[in-house]
């Protein structure tokens, strides 16, 4: 597991620390008579613990008020500070609402305990994958979260302290958990797997066993069981349902059985609809299931459970309650409660007689209903009347409602007044931007809504919905903080006031039907550039029209033939005029001629190919840490490169952050006002992680740190104006996470990695004591001898350096075969390394510099079998058996004409050397080469017979290809 994975998976401490807390809790809860009181008396109070446990936070906590407002560890360079958003597909649970209004919900892979009273969050971090299930004990002392992944976790948390007290590792390796529930006494936990064949397990999470008490596999014909529930009066009875089938379970000791009573439209000769939720009636005899047709299916016992056989139940009747589909069915006190797609909440008695309803809140379809754990007072004063003829006081607990539109509402039962707790983005959130001068962060989503938060006070400043254009893809502030530009999926571009989010209709532009992907302002806020999925760049210019300033269209150019990866404004150091550059997947860096571009015209100043095989992913201006002005790029080969801003010459290549996926976006942190001006840092994101790195970049892996931020993929990042926070948008998880930076921790981590060359030696196979290190030394010293004539008898002049021209031969001797362009980049890197300071070229290199050059330039990984397969599929043709082959003559022609051209003699020499016909440097004719190679070349022929890969290597490649 990488550092990033470990940090995010176990933020509260190591597994050993968790195990200690687990053992404490097991001792506290395992004994029914001593450890936990009866459920009706609040079965969460731990009453008999040893002296070692008595001092633990879990034991001493007596209520939810024990959670501190600030409970974040400061030992990591990145600390999760706040979670914006909500997973609207999961329920929202009410934890407390007497003196403090506290709710629990899920945000990506984090469970959030939100105290609305004090506007504080306590973040439960432990999952590396999105949380898919959530439940709480009846007294709200214990919380359970689970996820779906190959390494799925189920974590039981103490709600009073936020400490994980038990973790079940790989309890459903077949695909994670799709549903879970706690028994009323909190001792037993039921989990339903998410695999093709679902497995239902019953766990006694208070004992020391890592195995369930019992389990059973379900037949796939019953559909995906996505909801399960214990019988509140009998923990040996459970019910679950899919959209088509209800299952009833009975378990005893190590046996778990279930029955699947038949229920279809023909059962009662009426439309049943899809099944939503099932519950047990409080009479302990019947069960109820809600449907999308507005019906309630009433189940009754046919037989009692005998000899571990499940109780057989039968659908006795269907009760039509309403026209609207019922989405939620639950039980509270003596009421049966439903929520439907029209946003109504209805209360029924045990005979399904309507007692009261909430229909005036104008809510969207109800996703969950959670009642307060506090029972209402015995006095009925202040409660509204019910809707029956008797008009009795309607005494009910306070309730928290969540909807499918990511809205959470709290309803006070006495005042009957709804209070909106959360109103978040219900659709993917792709865009986030920070104000350049104030603690404000703007977020835009596919729902067409933009919200601006004050991230210091944690409150919404303003919001606006853009209905005509709907999906917001990207947003950005101008450097002065006056404007906020929005790019839509429809290709529309709108500029609004940064404070009010209002705009003139004339400031909405539609010059493309392709989705806007990038937006950037010039440093003087006079230009706005946009890139879209049509591989085009559009430029707007701020002009004066009388006393007003308006944005006008200047030009548009389709400058790339593959998608644009990044768009960037800069400043020309000589003229102080803005520069605009775009970077594409076509490996081209394009600069636009802003000075000579006229009305309705955008000209190109230069177009440079900056990569040969790697695909650039992003770019940014390098901070002024050197006398020269550089452009920093990252690629999918885990490399970062510095290009001279004027000549576009590659001046340095370093090994970049490698945390499972390449860097996809970078941002320089603002320089600290009270710190060292030469201490600069960079934030970045990969596919699913956010990271921070110390500058200057040099390939030292200890100067970088990353951790999981959005396991389903991170869309973009933004840095606060003061450099203290980084914000990441998760896209599909509808979430933005705020990360607090702890740069001193990053510096300490880098120092622990070693000084000088030690971090680089550790990157070599075997380290400084390994064979590769010794070979590099020997080749280097042999090169010194060759430059002084090996057979000379004269006194040798000892030197620590070798000529720069010998570097290519040393690289090839070590098994690294760079292209001619890569060799030129290496030599330029050394040659111009001190030119800005001394105006002299460097013509030689010492051993330490050679080590760094080799480590930073060598490939991060070798060529995989899959890459060879892809090449043969592109260049070759499939035969009757489906095997791709390349004609010999065609292959030889491609090698001579494509890429870096090879002469016929060079080609012949390479093949004869590989085939062992002649030693390196031997001669061979083209006709002789044709006799050595078969007319049809397959991938196996190329890899085994020509390249000489062993059979074991081939098998390994096949396994890797199978994994891919």
N, C-alpha and C positions, 0 to 999 in steps of 0.2 A: 504493500500500500504506500502511495506517495505521501510526501509531507502534506500536500494539499488535502488528501483524503483523510489522513489521520486527524488533522486539525479540525476539519468540519465535522467528522463523524463523532468525535469524542471531546467536545468543548468543555465539559464539566470535569474532565480528568481522564486518567487512563482506565483501562478495563479493570486493573487491580483495585483502583479506588472505587469504581462502580461495584465491584464484587464485594467490597467491605460493606457498602451501604446495603447491597442485596442481602447479605447474610443477616444484617441487623433487622431488616424488614421481614425476612423469612422467620426469624425467631419471634418477632413481634406478632405476626399474623397467623402462624401455623396452628396455634392452639386456639380453638374456637371459644373455649370457656374463659381463658385468661387473657389471650392476646387481643381479642376484639369483642366489643359488646354486641348485643343483638342489633339487627338492622333497625328495628323500630326505635331503638334508643341511641342511634347514631353510631353505627358499627365501624367507626374509623378511629376511635380513641385507643391508642396503644397504652395498655395498663401495666404490663409486666415486662421489663427489659433489664438487662444486666447493667453493671456500672459503666462498662465501656460504651454502651448504647445511649446511656442517659445523657451524655454530653453532646450527642449528635443533633444536627439541625432538624432532622426529620422528627426525632423524638420530642424535642422541646417546642416545636411549632404547635400552636393550638388553634390557629385560625388563619384565614387568608391574609389578614392584615400583617402577618409576619413577613410578607414579601417586601423587600426594600424597593424603592422606586428606581434606584440605580444599582443594578446587580450584574455588571459586566466585568469579565476578566480583562486585564490590561497587559497580559503577557504576550499577546500575539501582535504582529504588525497590522493586521486587519481585524477589527472587532465589529460584529454586526450591531448596529446602533438602533435601527428602526426598520420596520417592514411596512411598506405602503401597498395596500391591496388585500384581496381575499380570494380564496378558492370558493366560488359560489356553488360548486357542485357538492360540497361537504356541509354538514350541519354546523350551526353556531350554537354553543352551549352556554347557558346562564350559570355562572359560578356563584355569584352573590349579588344581591341588590338591596340590602337593608341600608347600612351606612355607606357602602361603597358599591358602585355598579360595575361588576367585573364580568367579562364574557371571554369565551375561548373559541378561537377559530383557527383556520389553517391558511398559511401564506407560503405557497411553494413547498419547500421541504422543512419549513419551520412552523411549529405551533405557537400561536400568539395568545398570551393572557393579557387582555387589554383592560386596564382600569380606566373607565370613562370618567370617573369622578376626579381623579388626579391627572388624567391625560398621560398615562404612563403605560409602557409595554414591558412585559417580561417574556423573553423569547426562549422557547424550549428547543434547543438545537441538539440534534443527535442523528438525524437521518441524512443520508447522502442522496436519496431519491425522493421524488414528490410524495408527500403523505397522501394516502388514498383512503384511510379510515380513521375515525375519531370517535371516542366514547368516553363517558365519565361514570363514576360510581354514583349511586343515588344521593349520597351525602356530599358529593363533589370533592371528596378528599383525594381520590385516585383518578388520574387521567391516563388514557391509553391511546397511543398513536401507532400506526403501521403504514408500510409503504409497499409498493410493487416494484421489485427489481430482482435480479439474480441473487443478490445478497440481501434479501429482505430482512427488515428489523421490525420487531414489536417492542415498544418501550412503554413501561409503566412509570408514571411520574407522580411524585408527591405534589399536589396542587398548592400546599401551604408554603413550600420552599422552592418549588421548581426543580427539585433534584430528581434525576432518574434513579428509581429504586430497584428496577429489574429490567434487563434487556434479554429478549429471546432472539438469538442469532439463527438465521437460516431456518426458521420454523416452517416456512413454506418455500423451499427452493425451486418448486415448479413454476413460480411466477409471482410470488408475493401474496399479499392478503387483500381480499376484496370486501370482507365484512368482518366485524368483531363486536363483541358485547360482553359486559360484566354482569355477573349475577348480583342479586340484590344485596347479598352479604359481602360483596366485593372479593370473595375468595376465589371464585372460578372465572376463567376467561375463555370465551369461545372465539375461535378464529376460523374463517373460511378462506381456503386458498383460491388463487386466481388462475390456476393452471387449466389446461384443457379438461383434465379430470380433477374436479374440485375435491379437496380434502377438508373435512370438518374436524377440528381438534378441540378438546376440552383440556384446559391447563389449570393446575393448582399453582398459580404463580407465587404463592407464599412458601412453597417447599423448595428443596434444593435440587430437585430433578430437572434435567434439561429436556425431558421427554414429556409428552402430554399424558394425561390420565387415560384418555381413550381417543380413538379417532375412527373415521369411516370415510370411504371414498364414495362420491356421488356419481350417478350415471349422467353422462353429458346430455341425455335426452330431456332432462329436467330443466335445461337452460342454466344460465349463469346466476347462481344465488348471490344476490348483492345486498341482502339485509338479513340479519339474524338477531334473535331476542330470547332471553331467558324468561321463563314463567316467574313472575315476581313472588309467587307464593310457593313455588316448588322448583328448586334449582336443577332438578334432574330432567326437567321438561324444557324443550326449546322449540322455536318455530323459525323458519327462514322461507324466503320466497324469491323467485325470479319473476320475470314479466309474465310467465305462463304457468308456473307451478308453485304450489305451497308444499313444504315438507315439514313434518312434525317429528321431533327427536325425543328419545328417552335414553338415558345412560345410567349405568351403575357400575362402579369400580372400573374395570378395564373394557367394558363393552358399551358401544354406542350404536344404536339402531335407529332407523327412521322409516316412516311410512309416507307414501305419496298418493293421497286421495285424488281421484279424478275429478276435474272440474272443467267444463267447456261450455260453450254457448248452448249446447244441446241438453245440458244437465237440467236447466230450468226453462229451456226454450225461450231464452232472451239473451240479448247482447251482454257479454260479460266484460269485455274490455281487457286491457292489460292490467296486471296486478302491480300495485305500488308498494304498500307496506302491510305487515301483519302484526297483530298484537294478541295477547291473552286477555280475556275478560277478567275483571277483578273478582268474579264469582268462582274462579279456579276450575271452571267446567268448560266454558265455551271459549272460542277464539274468533277473531274478526280479521277480515282482509279487505282493504279498500281497492277500488278499481278506477280505471280512467273513464269509465262510463257513469261515474257518480254512484256506484253501487257499493254495498257492504255485504260481503259473503260471511254468513254465520256458520261456524263449524261447531259440531258437538261430538262428544265422546260416543263411540260405539262399543269399545271394550276398555277395560282397565289394563295397566301395564302389569304383565305377569312374566316372571322368569326372564327379565331383561329384554322382553319384547316391547317394542314401542306401542304406545296407545294408538288405536285405530280411530281416526276421526272421519266424519262425513259432513259434506256441505248440506246443511239442513234447509237453508233458504237464502235467497238474495233479497236484500232490502234496498229499494231505490230511494236514495236520499236527495239527490239533486241532479241537475243537468250537467253541471261543470265537473270536469275530471278531478278526482281527489288525489292530491299529491302527497299528503302527510296524514298519517293516522297514529295517534298516541293516546296514552291514558294518564290522567292525573287525578288523584284523590278519587272521587266518585263520578268523574266525568270522562266521557269518550270524546276526544277532540279531533277535528279534521281541518285540514287546510287545502285549498283548491287552486286551480289555475287562474281564477279571477281575483285572487288575493283575499278571499274571505276566510275567517276562522269561525267554526261552528262548534257549539258545545252540546252534547247529548247526555242523557242519563243512561243507566244500564239497559234500558229497553229501547234505546235509540230514539227517544223522544227529544225533540229539539228544546233546549233550555234557554240558550242565548246565542248571539253571534256578533262578530265584529265585521262589518262590511263598509265602513265609512273611511277607511284609512287610505284608499286608492293605491293599493299595493300591487306589485306584479305577482306572478305565480309563486306560491309559497314553497320554499325549499325545506325549511325545518321549523319546528316549534319546540321551544325549551322553556320549561317553567322554573321559577325560582325554587331553590331548595327550602326556603323559609315558608312555613305554612302560614296562611292568613290568620289574623287574629280571630278569636272566638266571637268578638263583637261584630255585628253586621252593619254598624253605623258607617255611613259614608259610601257604602257599596251601591252601585246602580241596581235597578230592578231587572229581573229576568223577563223573558218574553212570553211566559206562560200566563194562563188566565189568573193564577194566584198572585202573580207579580211579587214573588218573594225576592229578598235581597240576593243578588248574584255574587256569592262569596267565592272568589277564585284567587289563585296565586298570580303574582306578576309574571309576565311572559316576554320572552325574546323571540322575535320572528326574523327569519332570513328569507330572501327572495332570490329568484334566478337572475335578477339584475344586479346582484352584488350589493344589496341594501340590507342593513340590519336595523331593526326597530325594536325599542323596548316599550311595552304597554303597561302602565300602572293600572292595576285592577280597580282601584278605588276611584281615581280621577278619570279613568277611561281616556287618558291623553297619551297619544303615541309620541315617542321621542326617538328621532333618528340618531343612531349611534355611529353608523358607517354608511357611506355611499361611495362605492369604489367603481373601478372600471370592470364591466362584465365581459369584455372581449380583449383579445391580445393587446398587450401594451408594448409597443415597439420603440417609442420615442421618449427621451428624457434629456433635459438641458438645464444647466445651472446659470443663474444670473451672474454677470461678471463683477458686480459690485455690492450685491445684497445677498443675505442668506435665504434665497428663494430657489426652488427647483420646480420646473414645469414638466408635466407628464401628459403625453397624448396617446390615445389608444384607437383601436379599430372601431370603437363605438362612436367615434367622431367627437369625443369629449376631451377637453384639455383642462387640467387642474394645476394650479400653482400653489405650492406649499411653502410656508415658512418653516424650514427644517430645524430651526433653533427652538421655536415655540411649539412646533408640531401641530400646526393648525392650517386649514385651507384659507388662502388669501382671496382667491377668485377662481371661477370656473366658467366655461362656456362650451356649448354644444354646437357643432357644425354639421347640421343634418344633410345639406345638399351634397357635400363631398364625402361624408361618412368617414372612411378609414384614414386616420392620421399615421403616416409612415415615419416622419422625421421632423424634428423641430430644432431651432437654434436661436440664441440671442445674438444681437450684434455686440461688438466690443464695448460700446458706450452704454448698453442696457436700455436703449430707447425702443427698439423693435424686437419682435418675436416673429420669426418666419416659420411657416408650417407647410410641409409637403404632404400631399394626399396620394392615396393609391390610384386615384382617377387621373393623376397627372396635373391636378390643379396646384397652384402655389399661392399662398395668402400671407400677407404681412399685417400683423396686428400690433396694437399698442402694448408694450410690455407690462404696463401697470393695470390697464383695464381690460385687456384682451379684446377691445373693440377695434373696428377697422372700417375704412371707407370701402364701398362696393368696388371702387375702381382699383383697389389694391388686391384684387383677386385675379390671378392670371391663369390662363389655360392655353399653353403652347404645346402641350404634349398629351397624349392619351396613355402614356406609359407611367408607371408608378415612380414617384420621386423617391430616391434612395439616399441622397446626400444633399445637405445644405451648408453653405459657409458664407460668412460676411468677410469683407476686406477689413484690414486693421483701422481704416479711417471711416468705416461704416457707409461708404459711398457705393459699394458694389455688393450684390448678392448673386451667388452662383448656385445652380442646382444641377444635379446629375440624376438621370432616370434609368429605368431598365431598358430603354431603347438605345443605350450606349451613347447618349447625347448629353451635352452640357449646355445649359441655358444661362444667360447672363442678364441681370437687371441692373440699372444704374439709377442712383438717386439724383434727380434734377430739380432745379428751382423753376416753379411756374408762378411768377409774380412774387407774392409773399409766402407762398406755400412750397413745401418740398414734396414731390411725388416720385414714385418709383415708375420707371419706364423700361420697356423691353429694349435691349440693345442687340442681342444676337443669339444664335444657337448653332451648334456644330456637332455632328456625329463623328467624334474624334477617335472612337475605339470600335473594334469589331468583336470584342468580347465585353462582358459586363464590367462596369466601372467599379473599382474597389474603394477608391478614396478620392476626395476632392479637397483642395487646400489652397488658401490664400497666403501670400507672403509679402515681403517688402524688398524691393531692389535696393541694395546698400549704396549704390552710386547715385541713383536718381530719387530715392525715397518714394518711388511709385509702387503701387500694388502689383503683385505677380499672382497669376492663377495657374495651378497645376492640377492635373488629373492622373490617376494611376489605374490601369486596367488589368484584367486577367490576361489580356493579350501581351502582357509583360512590357508595355510601353508607358513611358513617362512623358506626358504631353504638357507643354507650356503654351499658353495662349498670349497672343499679341494684343494686350488691352489698349496700348497707346495708339495703334494704327487701325484698330477695329472701328468701323464707322457705324452709322445707324442701320439696324437690321443686318449686322454683319459681325461675326466673331471669327477672327483669324487665328491660325496656329503659328506660333513662333518657332517651335522645335518639337520633334518627336523622337525619343531615344528608347531603344530596347535595353532594359537594365538587367534582364535575367535571360539565361539560356533555357534551363529546364524547370527551375523553380517558378512558382506563381506568386507574385507579390500580393500581400493581403491588406496592407495599410501603410501609411507614411505620416510623418510629422516633422516639423522643424526642430532640429537639435538645439538645445540651449547653448548660450555663448560660453562654453567651457574651454574652447580652443580659439586661437586667433582666426581660424577660418569659419565660414558659414557652411553648415552641413544640413543635408536632408537625410533623415533616418527612415529606413524602410524595413519591413518584416516580410517573411515569405513562409510558404507552407512547408519548407524544408527545415524549419526551426533555426533559420539564420536571420541576423539583422545586418544591414549594410548602411554605411555612411557614404553619401555621394556629395561631391563638391557642388554647392548650390549654383555655381556659374557654369562650370565645364561639364557637369553631370558625370564626372569620372568617379568610379568606385574607389574610395580611399581606405575603407576598412570593412572587414567582414568578421563577425563574432558569432559565437554559438548563443542563441537566444533562449528564453525560458522554454522548458520542455515539460509540460504538465499534461501529457496525453493528447493535446491538440495544439496547433500553432497559434501564435498571437494573431488576433483578427482586428484589434483596434488599440491605439495607444494615445496617451494624453500626458503632457508634461505638467507636473504640479507647479503652481506659482512659487516663486522664490520667497523664502521667509524673510520678513522685515527685520527680525531680531537675530537671525541665524547666520551661518556662514554662507556668503553668496555663491561660493563654489560647491556647496552641498545641494545638489539637485536630485530630484526623484521623478520617476515615471510610473504612471498607473497604466495597466493594460488588462485586456480580457482575452480569454481563449474561448473555446466552444462552450464550456460550462463553468469556468473559473474566473475569478478576479485576482489580480496580482499587483504587486508594487516592486519596483526595482531601483537600486541605487545607481546613479550615473557618476562617471561616464561608463558606457557599456564596454566591457572587455572580455566577456565570456565566462566570468566567474559565477558559477551557479549559486553560490552562497549569498550573492548580492540581490537575489530575487526570492520572492515569497508569493505563494498563491494558495487559494482555498476555494472550495466549491461555492458558487453563488446562486446559480440557477441550473439545476441538474438536467432540465429539458432543453437548455440552450439559452445563452445570454445574447441579447440583441445589440446593445450599445452601452456605453458608459459616459458619465459626465463628472467633472471635478469641480468642487466648490471654489468660490473666488479666493478663499483664504487657504486652500490646500489642505484642509483638515478632514474633509469627507469626500468619499467617492460614491457615486450612485450608479447602480446597474439595473437595466431593464430586462425582464425575463421573457418578453414576448408572449408565448403561449400560456405561461402561468399567470398572466395578468398582474404581475407584481413588479415593484421597484424596491430594491433593498439599499439602505444607507449604511455605508461602512466607515467607521471612524479609524483614522490612521494613527498608528503609534510608531513613528519613525525611529525613535530611540531603540525600540525592540528590534527593528530590522537591522540597525547598525550593529547591535549586540550579536545578532544571529550571524551576520557577515563576519564579525571578528572571530567568533567561535569556529568558523570554517577554515581559519588559517590565514597567514599573511603571505605576501609575495607570491611565490610560485607553488606553494603547497596545494591550494585549491585546484590548480591545473594538473599537477602530478596525479591527484586523486581521480581525475577524469580518464587517465590512461588505464587500460586493462592491467590489473595487478598493481597499480600504483607505482610508487618510486622503486619498489623492490621487484617489480614485475619484469618479464622478459621483454616486453615492448619498450620499456624505458631503456634497458641495456642495449637493445638493438639500435635505438635512436642515437644513443651516445656513441656506439661503435661506428655507425655510418657517418656521423658528424666528424669524428676524429679521423676516420679513413679519408674523408673528403679533404681534411686539412693536410694529410700526408700527400694526397695526390697533387695538391696545389704546390707542394714543395718537392715534387719528384720522389716517388716511393723508393727508388733504388739509389738515391744519392748517398754519399758517404760524408758529405759536408755537415757542419754543425747546423741543426735545424733551429729556425726562429719560431719559438713557441707563441701561438696566438689563440685567442678565444673566439675568433670570428672566421667565417668562410665567405667567399664571394657570393653575392646575391644570385649570380647566374647558375650556381650549383643547386639551388633550392629545388628546381623541378626534378632533378635526378634523385635527390634524397626522398622526396615525396613518393616517387614511383617505387623506390627501393623498399618503402614501408608498406606497399600495397595500396596506396592511394593514387589513383590515376586521374588527375584533374585535366580539364579541357584546356585548350590554349587560352581561352578567355579567362578562365579561372587562374591560370598561371600568370597572366598579365595583371590581374587584380592583385595577386599576392605580391608581385614585384613592385607594383605601384604603391601598395600599402607600406612597404618598407622604404621604398625609394623616396617618397614624399613625406615620410613620417616627421621629419624635422625641418622641412623646407620653409615653413612659415616663420620659424624662429631664426634659422641660420642662413636661409637662402642657398643651402647646399643640399645635394642629393646624398642619400645613404646608399652605399654600394656594397655593404657587407652586413652580416647578421651573426649574432652570437647564439649560443646554445639555447638559452632561455627564450629568446625571441623566436627561435625556430620551433620550440615546443608550443608556444602560444599560436604560432602560425598554423601548425599542423592540427592542433586541437580545434581551432576555430573554423578552419576551412574544410576539414574532412566531413563527409556526409554524416548526418545524425543517425542514419540507419542505412543498411545495405539495400540492394535491389531485391525486391520480393518476387516470388513466382507470379503473383497477381499482376505486377507491372509488366513482366514478360508476356503474360497472357493477353493483356490489353494491347501491347505493341503488335503481337501477331494478329490479333483480331482487326487492327487498323490497317496493317500493311499486307497481310496475307489473305488467302482465300481458303474456305473450308472445303475439304474433300468429301467423298461419299460417307465417310465415317464420322464426319463432323470435326476432324482434326485440321487446324489451321496450318498452312504451309506457305513458304515464300520461295519463289523461283530464285535459283542461285544467281543468274545474271541480273535479275531485278534488285537483289540484295546488294550485290557489288556496285551497281549503278547508284543506289541510294546512298551507300557509304561514301561514294566519291562526289556526289552532287549535292546532298542535303547536309544541313548543319555546318560543322567545320569541315571543309573539304579535305579529302585525303587523296594523295596521288596514287597512281596504280602501283608504284614501287612500294610506297608506305603500306598500302593495303596487303600486298603480297607478303611483305616482311612480317606483318602482324599475324596473318593467318598461318604462315609456315612456322613461326615461333610457337603459336598456341598449339599447333598440331604436332610439334616436336620434330618437324622435318629438318630444320636447320636451327643453329644457335641464333641468338639475338644479333641482328646486324648482318645476317647472311643474305644472299641474293636469291631471287626467285622470279620467274617470268609469269606473265598472266596466263599463258597456255598451261603452264605447270600447275597453277592454282586451280584451274578449271578441272583438272584431273583429280585434285585432292578433295574437292567439295562435291557432295551429291547435287543432282539437279534440283531436287526438292528438299528444302530445309525445314524441319519441324522444330518446335520449341525444345523437344527432348534432344534432338541432334545438336542444336546450338548450345544448350546448357551442359550436356554430358560429354559429347564427343569433341566439341570445339573448346568450350570454356573449361572443361575438365572437372565439373562439379561431381562429387562422389554420390553414390547411391543413397547414402545416409542423408546427405545434404538435400538430395531430391525429395526424399520422404519428408524431411523437415519442411521443405518448401511447400509440399502438397498439404501438409497439416496446416501451415500458415494460410495457404490459399483457401482451405476449407473453412478456417476460422473467419477469414475475411468475407 
